[in-house]
Amino acid sequence: MFTVYVLYSEKFNKIYIGFTSDLEKRLISHNELGKKGWTIKFRPWNVIHTEKFESKKEAMDREKYLKTGILLHKLF
């Protein structure tokens, strides 16, 4: 099972979209453990949306689609 997720940084008014097979561990990485990458600059992050998929490909396709920005205004 894979989860596509949308994170929001209220402090910086930023959105991040990703996918993972373990949302709990991934959120800890975004908020605490990560030492490099875009998300470390905008902590803390809160999960504001999730979608579940059976396959990695489905999750990757959905993440890519959401990152185009076409649906962001409809989700929120």
N, CA, C, O and CB atoms as a CASP TS submission, in Angstrom:
PFRMAT TS
TARGET T0000
AUTHOR 0000-0000-0000
METHOD Language model
MODEL 1
PARENT N/A
ATOM      1  N   MET     1       0.845  -1.182   0.000  1.00  0.00           N
ATOM      2  CA  MET     1       0.000   0.000   0.000  1.00  0.00           C
ATOM      3  C   MET     1       0.891   1.247   0.000  1.00  0.00           C
ATOM      4  O   MET     1       1.894   1.307   0.711  1.00  0.00           O
ATOM      5  CB  MET     1      -0.962  -0.002   1.228  1.00  0.00           C
ATOM      6  N   PHE     2       0.512   2.227  -0.800  1.00  0.00           N
ATOM      7  CA  PHE     2       1.250   3.479  -0.897  1.00  0.00           C
ATOM      8  C   PHE     2       0.316   4.651  -0.626  1.00  0.00           C
ATOM      9  O   PHE     2      -0.873   4.603  -0.940  1.00  0.00           O
ATOM     10  CB  PHE     2       1.911   3.621  -2.284  1.00  0.00           C
ATOM     11  N   THR     3       0.872   5.695  -0.043  1.00  0.00           N
ATOM     12  CA  THR     3       0.094   6.879   0.295  1.00  0.00           C
ATOM     13  C   THR     3       0.678   8.097  -0.406  1.00  0.00           C
ATOM     14  O   THR     3       1.874   8.370  -0.304  1.00  0.00           O
ATOM     15  CB  THR     3       0.061   7.096   1.821  1.00  0.00           C
ATOM     16  N   VAL     4      -0.167   8.820  -1.111  1.00  0.00           N
ATOM     17  CA  VAL     4       0.191  10.140  -1.627  1.00  0.00           C
ATOM     18  C   VAL     4      -0.256  11.115  -0.553  1.00  0.00           C
ATOM     19  O   VAL     4      -1.365  11.008  -0.030  1.00  0.00           O
ATOM     20  CB  VAL     4      -0.484  10.453  -3.047  1.00  0.00           C
ATOM     21  N   TYR     5       0.608  12.063  -0.227  1.00  0.00           N
ATOM     22  CA  TYR     5       0.291  12.978   0.866  1.00  0.00           C
ATOM     23  C   TYR     5       0.599  14.408   0.482  1.00  0.00           C
ATOM     24  O   TYR     5       1.457  14.687  -0.355  1.00  0.00           O
ATOM     25  CB  TYR     5       1.061  12.599   2.123  1.00  0.00           C
ATOM     26  N   VAL     6      -0.132  15.305   1.125  1.00  0.00           N
ATOM     27  CA  VAL     6       0.112  16.737   0.967  1.00  0.00           C
ATOM     28  C   VAL     6       0.428  17.279   2.352  1.00  0.00           C
ATOM     29  O   VAL     6      -0.337  17.101   3.299  1.00  0.00           O
ATOM     30  CB  VAL     6      -1.126  17.484   0.317  1.00  0.00           C
ATOM     31  N   LEU     7       1.569  17.942   2.445  1.00  0.00           N
ATOM     32  CA  LEU     7       1.982  18.572   3.693  1.00  0.00           C
ATOM     33  C   LEU     7       1.826  20.080   3.573  1.00  0.00           C
ATOM     34  O   LEU     7       1.921  20.646   2.484  1.00  0.00           O
ATOM     35  CB  LEU     7       3.443  18.199   4.047  1.00  0.00           C
ATOM     36  N   TYR     8       1.587  20.711   4.702  1.00  0.00           N
ATOM     37  CA  TYR     8       1.476  22.161   4.727  1.00  0.00           C
ATOM     38  C   TYR     8       2.322  22.713   5.860  1.00  0.00           C
ATOM     39  O   TYR     8       2.259  22.235   6.993  1.00  0.00           O
ATOM     40  CB  TYR     8       0.008  22.600   4.879  1.00  0.00           C
ATOM     41  N   SER     9       3.115  23.729   5.537  1.00  0.00           N
ATOM     42  CA  SER     9       3.882  24.458   6.538  1.00  0.00           C
ATOM     43  C   SER     9       3.170  25.792   6.776  1.00  0.00           C
ATOM     44  O   SER     9       3.279  26.719   5.973  1.00  0.00           O
ATOM     45  CB  SER     9       5.380  24.672   6.079  1.00  0.00           C
ATOM     46  N   GLU    10       2.448  25.873   7.880  1.00  0.00           N
ATOM     47  CA  GLU    10       1.721  27.104   8.193  1.00  0.00           C
ATOM     48  C   GLU    10       2.691  28.272   8.412  1.00  0.00           C
ATOM     49  O   GLU    10       2.416  29.402   8.007  1.00  0.00           O
ATOM     50  CB  GLU    10       0.839  26.903   9.444  1.00  0.00           C
ATOM     51  N   LYS    11       3.808  27.989   9.046  1.00  0.00           N
ATOM     52  CA  LYS    11       4.795  29.034   9.359  1.00  0.00           C
ATOM     53  C   LYS    11       5.314  29.727   8.101  1.00  0.00           C
ATOM     54  O   LYS    11       5.564  30.932   8.109  1.00  0.00           O
ATOM     55  CB  LYS    11       5.967  28.434  10.134  1.00  0.00           C
ATOM     56  N   PHE    12       5.477  28.952   7.008  1.00  0.00           N
ATOM     57  CA  PHE    12       6.031  29.496   5.768  1.00  0.00           C
ATOM     58  C   PHE    12       5.030  29.524   4.617  1.00  0.00           C
ATOM     59  O   PHE    12       5.364  29.951   3.512  1.00  0.00           O
ATOM     60  CB  PHE    12       7.232  28.694   5.359  1.00  0.00           C
ATOM     61  N   ASN    13       3.792  29.065   4.875  1.00  0.00           N
ATOM     62  CA  ASN    13       2.747  29.010   3.850  1.00  0.00           C
ATOM     63  C   ASN    13       3.212  28.244   2.604  1.00  0.00           C
ATOM     64  O   ASN    13       3.077  28.718   1.476  1.00  0.00           O
ATOM     65  CB  ASN    13       2.319  30.430   3.460  1.00  0.00           C
ATOM     66  N   LYS    14       3.761  27.050   2.841  1.00  0.00           N
ATOM     67  CA  LYS    14       4.270  26.198   1.759  1.00  0.00           C
ATOM     68  C   LYS    14       3.526  24.873   1.743  1.00  0.00           C
ATOM     69  O   LYS    14       3.071  24.391   2.780  1.00  0.00           O
ATOM     70  CB  LYS    14       5.788  25.958   1.916  1.00  0.00           C
ATOM     71  N   ILE    15       3.409  24.288   0.556  1.00  0.00           N
ATOM     72  CA  ILE    15       2.816  22.974   0.365  1.00  0.00           C
ATOM     73  C   ILE    15       3.859  22.049  -0.228  1.00  0.00           C
ATOM     74  O   ILE    15       4.658  22.461  -1.070  1.00  0.00           O
ATOM     75  CB  ILE    15       1.565  23.049  -0.541  1.00  0.00           C
ATOM     76  N   TYR    16       3.852  20.792   0.213  1.00  0.00           N
ATOM     77  CA  TYR    16       4.732  19.758  -0.331  1.00  0.00           C
ATOM     78  C   TYR    16       3.893  18.527  -0.643  1.00  0.00           C
ATOM     79  O   TYR    16       3.052  18.124   0.161  1.00  0.00           O
ATOM     80  CB  TYR    16       5.887  19.411   0.665  1.00  0.00           C
ATOM     81  N   ILE    17       4.118  17.933  -1.800  1.00  0.00           N
ATOM     82  CA  ILE    17       3.395  16.733  -2.215  1.00  0.00           C
ATOM     83  C   ILE    17       4.402  15.610  -2.404  1.00  0.00           C
ATOM     84  O   ILE    17       5.442  15.800  -3.035  1.00  0.00           O
ATOM     85  CB  ILE    17       2.579  16.982  -3.526  1.00  0.00           C
ATOM     86  N   GLY    18       4.092  14.439  -1.856  1.00  0.00           N
ATOM     87  CA  GLY    18       4.974  13.292  -1.999  1.00  0.00           C
ATOM     88  C   GLY    18       4.198  11.995  -1.907  1.00  0.00           C
ATOM     89  O   GLY    18       2.975  11.997  -1.763  1.00  0.00           O
ATOM     90  N   PHE    19       4.926  10.873  -1.993  1.00  0.00           N
ATOM     91  CA  PHE    19       4.302   9.576  -1.775  1.00  0.00           C
ATOM     92  C   PHE    19       5.262   8.697  -0.998  1.00  0.00           C
ATOM     93  O   PHE    19       6.474   8.912  -1.019  1.00  0.00           O
ATOM     94  CB  PHE    19       3.905   8.910  -3.116  1.00  0.00           C
ATOM     95  N   THR    20       4.708   7.697  -0.307  1.00  0.00           N
ATOM     96  CA  THR    20       5.510   6.838   0.546  1.00  0.00           C
ATOM     97  C   THR    20       4.770   5.536   0.825  1.00  0.00           C
ATOM     98  O   THR    20       3.560   5.435   0.625  1.00  0.00           O
ATOM     99  CB  THR    20       5.858   7.551   1.859  1.00  0.00           C
ATOM    100  N   SER    21       5.515   4.555   1.286  1.00  0.00           N
ATOM    101  CA  SER    21       4.882   3.317   1.747  1.00  0.00           C
ATOM    102  C   SER    21       4.727   3.324   3.270  1.00  0.00           C
ATOM    103  O   SER    21       4.115   2.417   3.834  1.00  0.00           O
ATOM    104  CB  SER    21       5.706   2.090   1.301  1.00  0.00           C
ATOM    105  N   ASP    22       5.281   4.345   3.936  1.00  0.00           N
ATOM    106  CA  ASP    22       5.170   4.454   5.394  1.00  0.00           C
ATOM    107  C   ASP    22       5.059   5.923   5.774  1.00  0.00           C
ATOM    108  O   ASP    22       6.066   6.592   6.003  1.00  0.00           O
ATOM    109  CB  ASP    22       6.391   3.790   6.105  1.00  0.00           C
ATOM    110  N   LEU    23       3.834   6.415   5.838  1.00  0.00           N
ATOM    111  CA  LEU    23       3.603   7.841   6.072  1.00  0.00           C
ATOM    112  C   LEU    23       4.141   8.301   7.420  1.00  0.00           C
ATOM    113  O   LEU    23       4.704   9.391   7.518  1.00  0.00           O
ATOM    114  CB  LEU    23       2.124   8.148   5.984  1.00  0.00           C
ATOM    115  N   GLU    24       3.979   7.501   8.444  1.00  0.00           N
ATOM    116  CA  GLU    24       4.450   7.903   9.777  1.00  0.00           C
ATOM    117  C   GLU    24       5.960   8.150   9.776  1.00  0.00           C
ATOM    118  O   GLU    24       6.420   9.178  10.273  1.00  0.00           O
ATOM    119  CB  GLU    24       4.093   6.824  10.821  1.00  0.00           C
ATOM    120  N   LYS    25       6.724   7.223   9.227  1.00  0.00           N
ATOM    121  CA  LYS    25       8.182   7.391   9.166  1.00  0.00           C
ATOM    122  C   LYS    25       8.574   8.555   8.268  1.00  0.00           C
ATOM    123  O   LYS    25       9.522   9.283   8.562  1.00  0.00           O
ATOM    124  CB  LYS    25       8.846   6.108   8.667  1.00  0.00           C
ATOM    125  N   ARG    26       7.842   8.727   7.174  1.00  0.00           N
ATOM    126  CA  ARG    26       8.169   9.804   6.237  1.00  0.00           C
ATOM    127  C   ARG    26       7.929  11.164   6.882  1.00  0.00           C
ATOM    128  O   ARG    26       8.718  12.088   6.685  1.00  0.00           O
ATOM    129  CB  ARG    26       7.336   9.673   4.947  1.00  0.00           C
ATOM    130  N   LEU    27       6.862  11.298   7.642  1.00  0.00           N
ATOM    131  CA  LEU    27       6.581  12.562   8.313  1.00  0.00           C
ATOM    132  C   LEU    27       7.653  12.884   9.352  1.00  0.00           C
ATOM    133  O   LEU    27       8.057  14.038   9.499  1.00  0.00           O
ATOM    134  CB  LEU    27       5.201  12.517   8.976  1.00  0.00           C
ATOM    135  N   ILE    28       8.111  11.864  10.068  1.00  0.00           N
ATOM    136  CA  ILE    28       9.199  12.065  11.027  1.00  0.00           C
ATOM    137  C   ILE    28      10.449  12.541  10.291  1.00  0.00           C
ATOM    138  O   ILE    28      11.162  13.423  10.769  1.00  0.00           O
ATOM    139  CB  ILE    28       9.493  10.758  11.815  1.00  0.00           C
ATOM    140  N   SER    29      10.706  11.953   9.132  1.00  0.00           N
ATOM    141  CA  SER    29      11.860  12.371   8.337  1.00  0.00           C
ATOM    142  C   SER    29      11.733  13.835   7.917  1.00  0.00           C
ATOM    143  O   SER    29      12.689  14.600   8.035  1.00  0.00           O
ATOM    144  CB  SER    29      12.009  11.475   7.096  1.00  0.00           C
ATOM    145  N   HIS    30      10.559  14.222   7.430  1.00  0.00           N
ATOM    146  CA  HIS    30      10.354  15.611   7.006  1.00  0.00           C
ATOM    147  C   HIS    30      10.492  16.583   8.171  1.00  0.00           C
ATOM    148  O   HIS    30      11.026  17.678   7.997  1.00  0.00           O
ATOM    149  CB  HIS    30       8.981  15.770   6.364  1.00  0.00           C
ATOM    150  N   ASN    31      10.020  16.201   9.352  1.00  0.00           N
ATOM    151  CA  ASN    31       9.978  17.133  10.474  1.00  0.00           C
ATOM    152  C   ASN    31      11.170  17.072  11.421  1.00  0.00           C
ATOM    153  O   ASN    31      11.446  18.048  12.118  1.00  0.00           O
ATOM    154  CB  ASN    31       8.755  16.893  11.246  1.00  0.00           C
ATOM    155  N   GLU    32      11.885  15.943  11.462  1.00  0.00           N
ATOM    156  CA  GLU    32      12.925  15.797  12.482  1.00  0.00           C
ATOM    157  C   GLU    32      14.250  15.246  11.976  1.00  0.00           C
ATOM    158  O   GLU    32      15.305  15.819  12.250  1.00  0.00           O
ATOM    159  CB  GLU    32      12.429  14.919  13.556  1.00  0.00           C
ATOM    160  N   LEU    33      14.209  14.146  11.245  1.00  0.00           N
ATOM    161  CA  LEU    33      15.436  13.410  10.936  1.00  0.00           C
ATOM    162  C   LEU    33      16.182  13.882   9.694  1.00  0.00           C
ATOM    163  O   LEU    33      17.406  13.778   9.624  1.00  0.00           O
ATOM    164  CB  LEU    33      15.112  11.984  10.775  1.00  0.00           C
ATOM    165  N   GLY    34      15.454  14.392   8.729  1.00  0.00           N
ATOM    166  CA  GLY    34      16.085  14.804   7.481  1.00  0.00           C
ATOM    167  C   GLY    34      17.150  15.863   7.691  1.00  0.00           C
ATOM    168  O   GLY    34      16.960  16.808   8.456  1.00  0.00           O
ATOM    169  N   LYS    35      18.267  15.699   7.009  1.00  0.00           N
ATOM    170  CA  LYS    35      19.385  16.648   7.135  1.00  0.00           C
ATOM    171  C   LYS    35      19.600  17.477   5.870  1.00  0.00           C
ATOM    172  O   LYS    35      20.323  18.473   5.889  1.00  0.00           O
ATOM    173  CB  LYS    35      20.664  15.898   7.468  1.00  0.00           C
ATOM    174  N   LYS    36      18.969  17.061   4.771  1.00  0.00           N
ATOM    175  CA  LYS    36      19.120  17.811   3.522  1.00  0.00           C
ATOM    176  C   LYS    36      17.812  17.751   2.755  1.00  0.00           C
ATOM    177  O   LYS    36      16.949  16.921   3.040  1.00  0.00           O
ATOM    178  CB  LYS    36      20.292  17.250   2.660  1.00  0.00           C
ATOM    179  N   GLY    37      17.678  18.623   1.797  1.00  0.00           N
ATOM    180  CA  GLY    37      16.479  18.651   0.977  1.00  0.00           C
ATOM    181  C   GLY    37      15.624  19.884   1.229  1.00  0.00           C
ATOM    182  O   GLY    37      15.826  20.630   2.187  1.00  0.00           O
ATOM    183  N   TRP    38      14.682  20.065   0.349  1.00  0.00           N
ATOM    184  CA  TRP    38      13.832  21.251   0.352  1.00  0.00           C
ATOM    185  C   TRP    38      12.985  21.352   1.615  1.00  0.00           C
ATOM    186  O   TRP    38      12.820  22.444   2.160  1.00  0.00           O
ATOM    187  CB  TRP    38      12.935  21.246  -0.865  1.00  0.00           C
ATOM    188  N   THR    39      12.447  20.229   2.086  1.00  0.00           N
ATOM    189  CA  THR    39      11.485  20.294   3.191  1.00  0.00           C
ATOM    190  C   THR    39      12.090  20.706   4.526  1.00  0.00           C
ATOM    191  O   THR    39      11.370  21.197   5.395  1.00  0.00           O
ATOM    192  CB  THR    39      10.826  18.970   3.350  1.00  0.00           C
ATOM    193  N   ILE    40      13.384  20.520   4.711  1.00  0.00           N
ATOM    194  CA  ILE    40      13.968  20.878   6.018  1.00  0.00           C
ATOM    195  C   ILE    40      13.932  22.384   6.276  1.00  0.00           C
ATOM    196  O   ILE    40      13.995  22.823   7.424  1.00  0.00           O
ATOM    197  CB  ILE    40      15.412  20.382   6.100  1.00  0.00           C
ATOM    198  N   LYS    41      13.832  23.162   5.219  1.00  0.00           N
ATOM    199  CA  LYS    41      13.833  24.623   5.354  1.00  0.00           C
ATOM    200  C   LYS    41      12.514  25.181   5.877  1.00  0.00           C
ATOM    201  O   LYS    41      12.459  26.317   6.347  1.00  0.00           O
ATOM    202  CB  LYS    41      14.145  25.256   4.025  1.00  0.00           C
ATOM    203  N   PHE    42      11.463  24.389   5.795  1.00  0.00           N
ATOM    204  CA  PHE    42      10.128  24.918   6.064  1.00  0.00           C
ATOM    205  C   PHE    42       9.394  24.162   7.165  1.00  0.00           C
ATOM    206  O   PHE    42       8.164  24.114   7.166  1.00  0.00           O
ATOM    207  CB  PHE    42       9.309  24.885   4.807  1.00  0.00           C
ATOM    208  N   ARG    43      10.114  23.587   8.080  1.00  0.00           N
ATOM    209  CA  ARG    43       9.508  22.860   9.206  1.00  0.00           C
ATOM    210  C   ARG    43       8.809  23.820  10.145  1.00  0.00           C
ATOM    211  O   ARG    43       9.224  24.973  10.257  1.00  0.00           O
ATOM    212  CB  ARG    43      10.570  22.055   9.972  1.00  0.00           C
ATOM    213  N   PRO    44       7.764  23.384  10.822  1.00  0.00           N
ATOM    214  CA  PRO    44       7.174  22.043  10.856  1.00  0.00           C
ATOM    215  C   PRO    44       6.136  21.852   9.756  1.00  0.00           C
ATOM    216  O   PRO    44       5.578  22.813   9.229  1.00  0.00           O
ATOM    217  CB  PRO    44       6.538  21.782  12.215  1.00  0.00           C
ATOM    218  N   TRP    45       5.893  20.582   9.424  1.00  0.00           N
ATOM    219  CA  TRP    45       4.911  20.180   8.413  1.00  0.00           C
ATOM    220  C   TRP    45       3.740  19.461   9.076  1.00  0.00           C
ATOM    221  O   TRP    45       3.911  18.719  10.043  1.00  0.00           O
ATOM    222  CB  TRP    45       5.566  19.271   7.343  1.00  0.00           C
ATOM    223  N   ASN    46       2.553  19.695   8.535  1.00  0.00           N
ATOM    224  CA  ASN    46       1.349  18.986   8.954  1.00  0.00           C
ATOM    225  C   ASN    46       0.737  18.301   7.742  1.00  0.00           C
ATOM    226  O   ASN    46       0.713  18.869   6.650  1.00  0.00           O
ATOM    227  CB  ASN    46       0.329  19.952   9.620  1.00  0.00           C
ATOM    228  N   VAL    47       0.247  17.095   7.929  1.00  0.00           N
ATOM    229  CA  VAL    47      -0.441  16.375   6.859  1.00  0.00           C
ATOM    230  C   VAL    47      -1.830  16.973   6.707  1.00  0.00           C
ATOM    231  O   VAL    47      -2.593  17.034   7.671  1.00  0.00           O
ATOM    232  CB  VAL    47      -0.518  14.838   7.155  1.00  0.00           C
ATOM    233  N   ILE    48      -2.162  17.418   5.491  1.00  0.00           N
ATOM    234  CA  ILE    48      -3.481  18.008   5.274  1.00  0.00           C
ATOM    235  C   ILE    48      -4.330  17.203   4.296  1.00  0.00           C
ATOM    236  O   ILE    48      -5.524  17.461   4.151  1.00  0.00           O
ATOM    237  CB  ILE    48      -3.333  19.424   4.770  1.00  0.00           C
ATOM    238  N   HIS    49      -3.709  16.216   3.614  1.00  0.00           N
ATOM    239  CA  HIS    49      -4.472  15.391   2.675  1.00  0.00           C
ATOM    240  C   HIS    49      -3.705  14.105   2.402  1.00  0.00           C
ATOM    241  O   HIS    49      -2.480  14.125   2.280  1.00  0.00           O
ATOM    242  CB  HIS    49      -4.747  16.159   1.348  1.00  0.00           C
ATOM    243  N   THR    50      -4.425  12.977   2.306  1.00  0.00           N
ATOM    244  CA  THR    50      -3.814  11.702   1.929  1.00  0.00           C
ATOM    245  C   THR    50      -4.738  10.949   0.991  1.00  0.00           C
ATOM    246  O   THR    50      -5.957  11.121   1.019  1.00  0.00           O
ATOM    247  CB  THR    50      -3.500  10.848   3.178  1.00  0.00           C
ATOM    248  N   GLU    51      -4.135  10.111   0.157  1.00  0.00           N
ATOM    249  CA  GLU    51      -4.851   9.203  -0.737  1.00  0.00           C
ATOM    250  C   GLU    51      -4.076   7.894  -0.760  1.00  0.00           C
ATOM    251  O   GLU    51      -2.847   7.901  -0.820  1.00  0.00           O
ATOM    252  CB  GLU    51      -5.008   9.808  -2.188  1.00  0.00           C
ATOM    253  N   LYS    52      -4.791   6.763  -0.712  1.00  0.00           N
ATOM    254  CA  LYS    52      -4.160   5.438  -0.683  1.00  0.00           C
ATOM    255  C   LYS    52      -4.228   4.782  -2.063  1.00  0.00           C
ATOM    256  O   LYS    52      -5.208   4.929  -2.793  1.00  0.00           O
ATOM    257  CB  LYS    52      -4.841   4.533   0.372  1.00  0.00           C
ATOM    258  N   PHE    53      -3.142   4.043  -2.406  1.00  0.00           N
ATOM    259  CA  PHE    53      -3.062   3.334  -3.677  1.00  0.00           C
ATOM    260  C   PHE    53      -2.445   1.964  -3.465  1.00  0.00           C
ATOM    261  O   PHE    53      -1.594   1.782  -2.594  1.00  0.00           O
ATOM    262  CB  PHE    53      -2.247   4.140  -4.704  1.00  0.00           C
ATOM    263  N   GLU    54      -2.876   1.010  -4.260  1.00  0.00           N
ATOM    264  CA  GLU    54      -2.364  -0.353  -4.174  1.00  0.00           C
ATOM    265  C   GLU    54      -0.956  -0.467  -4.743  1.00  0.00           C
ATOM    266  O   GLU    54      -0.139  -1.223  -4.217  1.00  0.00           O
ATOM    267  CB  GLU    54      -3.292  -1.306  -4.903  1.00  0.00           C
ATOM    268  N   SER    55      -0.660   0.268  -5.803  1.00  0.00           N
ATOM    269  CA  SER    55       0.647   0.111  -6.463  1.00  0.00           C
ATOM    270  C   SER    55       1.475   1.386  -6.390  1.00  0.00           C
ATOM    271  O   SER    55       0.952   2.494  -6.275  1.00  0.00           O
ATOM    272  CB  SER    55       0.456  -0.294  -7.924  1.00  0.00           C
ATOM    273  N   LYS    56       2.768   1.189  -6.460  1.00  0.00           N
ATOM    274  CA  LYS    56       3.703   2.313  -6.463  1.00  0.00           C
ATOM    275  C   LYS    56       3.476   3.189  -7.688  1.00  0.00           C
ATOM    276  O   LYS    56       3.529   4.415  -7.597  1.00  0.00           O
ATOM    277  CB  LYS    56       5.158   1.811  -6.427  1.00  0.00           C
ATOM    278  N   LYS    57       3.222   2.557  -8.840  1.00  0.00           N
ATOM    279  CA  LYS    57       3.006   3.311 -10.071  1.00  0.00           C
ATOM    280  C   LYS    57       1.786   4.218  -9.961  1.00  0.00           C
ATOM    281  O   LYS    57       1.836   5.374 -10.383  1.00  0.00           O
ATOM    282  CB  LYS    57       2.844   2.360 -11.251  1.00  0.00           C
ATOM    283  N   GLU    58       0.684   3.705  -9.396  1.00  0.00           N
ATOM    284  CA  GLU    58      -0.504   4.537  -9.213  1.00  0.00           C
ATOM    285  C   GLU    58      -0.193   5.743  -8.332  1.00  0.00           C
ATOM    286  O   GLU    58      -0.616   6.860  -8.629  1.00  0.00           O
ATOM    287  CB  GLU    58      -1.646   3.715  -8.599  1.00  0.00           C
ATOM    288  N   ALA    59       0.547   5.514  -7.252  1.00  0.00           N
ATOM    289  CA  ALA    59       0.905   6.601  -6.337  1.00  0.00           C
ATOM    290  C   ALA    59       1.812   7.617  -7.026  1.00  0.00           C
ATOM    291  O   ALA    59       1.628   8.825  -6.873  1.00  0.00           O
ATOM    292  CB  ALA    59       1.597   6.041  -5.084  1.00  0.00           C
ATOM    293  N   MET    60       2.779   7.129  -7.777  1.00  0.00           N
ATOM    294  CA  MET    60       3.686   8.030  -8.491  1.00  0.00           C
ATOM    295  C   MET    60       2.939   8.862  -9.529  1.00  0.00           C
ATOM    296  O   MET    60       3.195  10.057  -9.681  1.00  0.00           O
ATOM    297  CB  MET    60       4.805   7.233  -9.167  1.00  0.00           C
ATOM    298  N   ASP    61       2.025   8.230 -10.234  1.00  0.00           N
ATOM    299  CA  ASP    61       1.237   8.956 -11.237  1.00  0.00           C
ATOM    300  C   ASP    61       0.371  10.032 -10.586  1.00  0.00           C
ATOM    301  O   ASP    61       0.264  11.145 -11.100  1.00  0.00           O
ATOM    302  CB  ASP    61       0.354   7.983 -12.032  1.00  0.00           C
ATOM    303  N   ARG    62      -0.244   9.698  -9.459  1.00  0.00           N
ATOM    304  CA  ARG    62      -1.097  10.670  -8.760  1.00  0.00           C
ATOM    305  C   ARG    62      -0.273  11.829  -8.199  1.00  0.00           C
ATOM    306  O   ARG    62      -0.676  12.988  -8.290  1.00  0.00           O
ATOM    307  CB  ARG    62      -1.873   9.980  -7.623  1.00  0.00           C
ATOM    308  N   GLU    63       0.891  11.505  -7.614  1.00  0.00           N
ATOM    309  CA  GLU    63       1.780  12.550  -7.106  1.00  0.00           C
ATOM    310  C   GLU    63       2.172  13.498  -8.231  1.00  0.00           C
ATOM    311  O   GLU    63       2.122  14.717  -8.068  1.00  0.00           O
ATOM    312  CB  GLU    63       3.039  11.931  -6.461  1.00  0.00           C
ATOM    313  N   LYS    64       2.557  12.946  -9.355  1.00  0.00           N
ATOM    314  CA  LYS    64       2.964  13.772 -10.495  1.00  0.00           C
ATOM    315  C   LYS    64       1.812  14.670 -10.948  1.00  0.00           C
ATOM    316  O   LYS    64       2.015  15.848 -11.242  1.00  0.00           O
ATOM    317  CB  LYS    64       3.439  12.883 -11.664  1.00  0.00           C
ATOM    318  N   TYR    65       0.601  14.106 -11.003  1.00  0.00           N
ATOM    319  CA  TYR    65      -0.560  14.872 -11.417  1.00  0.00           C
ATOM    320  C   TYR    65      -0.840  16.015 -10.449  1.00  0.00           C
ATOM    321  O   TYR    65      -1.094  17.142 -10.873  1.00  0.00           O
ATOM    322  CB  TYR    65      -1.777  13.966 -11.527  1.00  0.00           C
ATOM    323  N   LEU    66      -0.794  15.730  -9.160  1.00  0.00           N
ATOM    324  CA  LEU    66      -1.025  16.781  -8.174  1.00  0.00           C
ATOM    325  C   LEU    66       0.041  17.866  -8.233  1.00  0.00           C
ATOM    326  O   LEU    66      -0.255  19.043  -8.026  1.00  0.00           O
ATOM    327  CB  LEU    66      -1.074  16.186  -6.782  1.00  0.00           C
ATOM    328  N   LYS    67       1.266  17.478  -8.511  1.00  0.00           N
ATOM    329  CA  LYS    67       2.353  18.464  -8.574  1.00  0.00           C
ATOM    330  C   LYS    67       2.229  19.404  -9.761  1.00  0.00           C
ATOM    331  O   LYS    67       2.881  20.448  -9.787  1.00  0.00           O
ATOM    332  CB  LYS    67       3.686  17.760  -8.636  1.00  0.00           C
ATOM    333  N   THR    68       1.407  19.058 -10.741  1.00  0.00           N
ATOM    334  CA  THR    68       1.191  19.985 -11.857  1.00  0.00           C
ATOM    335  C   THR    68       0.422  21.212 -11.410  1.00  0.00           C
ATOM    336  O   THR    68       0.413  22.231 -12.100  1.00  0.00           O
ATOM    337  CB  THR    68       0.444  19.292 -12.994  1.00  0.00           C
ATOM    338  N   GLY    69      -0.234  21.117 -10.239  1.00  0.00           N
ATOM    339  CA  GLY    69      -0.973  22.251  -9.710  1.00  0.00           C
ATOM    340  C   GLY    69      -2.394  22.350 -10.210  1.00  0.00           C
ATOM    341  O   GLY    69      -3.151  23.209  -9.760  1.00  0.00           O
ATOM    342  N   ILE    70      -2.770  21.483 -11.137  1.00  0.00           N
ATOM    343  CA  ILE    70      -4.107  21.542 -11.711  1.00  0.00           C
ATOM    344  C   ILE    70      -5.172  21.349 -10.652  1.00  0.00           C
ATOM    345  O   ILE    70      -6.195  22.033 -10.662  1.00  0.00           O
ATOM    346  CB  ILE    70      -4.263  20.498 -12.799  1.00  0.00           C
ATOM    347  N   LEU    71      -4.938  20.417  -9.734  1.00  0.00           N
ATOM    348  CA  LEU    71      -5.980  20.095  -8.761  1.00  0.00           C
ATOM    349  C   LEU    71      -5.798  20.772  -7.417  1.00  0.00           C
ATOM    350  O   LEU    71      -6.697  20.690  -6.581  1.00  0.00           O
ATOM    351  CB  LEU    71      -6.035  18.626  -8.559  1.00  0.00           C
ATOM    352  N   LEU    72      -4.694  21.426  -7.170  1.00  0.00           N
ATOM    353  CA  LEU    72      -4.461  21.988  -5.834  1.00  0.00           C
ATOM    354  C   LEU    72      -5.573  22.938  -5.415  1.00  0.00           C
ATOM    355  O   LEU    72      -6.002  22.909  -4.261  1.00  0.00           O
ATOM    356  CB  LEU    72      -3.126  22.716  -5.795  1.00  0.00           C
ATOM    357  N   HIS    73      -6.039  23.764  -6.311  1.00  0.00           N
ATOM    358  CA  HIS    73      -7.104  24.697  -5.930  1.00  0.00           C
ATOM    359  C   HIS    73      -8.412  23.961  -5.650  1.00  0.00           C
ATOM    360  O   HIS    73      -9.243  24.481  -4.905  1.00  0.00           O
ATOM    361  CB  HIS    73      -7.318  25.740  -7.033  1.00  0.00           C
ATOM    362  N   LYS    74      -8.627  22.781  -6.212  1.00  0.00           N
ATOM    363  CA  LYS    74      -9.841  22.016  -5.948  1.00  0.00           C
ATOM    364  C   LYS    74      -9.754  21.239  -4.642  1.00  0.00           C
ATOM    365  O   LYS    74     -10.772  21.011  -3.988  1.00  0.00           O
ATOM    366  CB  LYS    74     -10.116  21.065  -7.092  1.00  0.00           C
ATOM    367  N   LEU    75      -8.533  20.826  -4.253  1.00  0.00           N
ATOM    368  CA  LEU    75      -8.366  20.067  -3.014  1.00  0.00           C
ATOM    369  C   LEU    75      -8.559  20.941  -1.789  1.00  0.00           C
ATOM    370  O   LEU    75      -9.056  20.473  -0.764  1.00  0.00           O
ATOM    371  CB  LEU    75      -6.994  19.422  -2.972  1.00  0.00           C
ATOM    372  N   PHE    76      -8.175  22.197  -1.883  1.00  0.00           N
ATOM    373  CA  PHE    76      -8.158  23.038  -0.688  1.00  0.00           C
ATOM    374  C   PHE    76      -9.043  24.230  -0.898  1.00  0.00           C
ATOM    375  O   PHE    76      -9.170  25.069  -0.006  1.00  0.00           O
ATOM    376  CB  PHE    76      -6.738  23.485  -0.340  1.00  0.00           C
TER
END
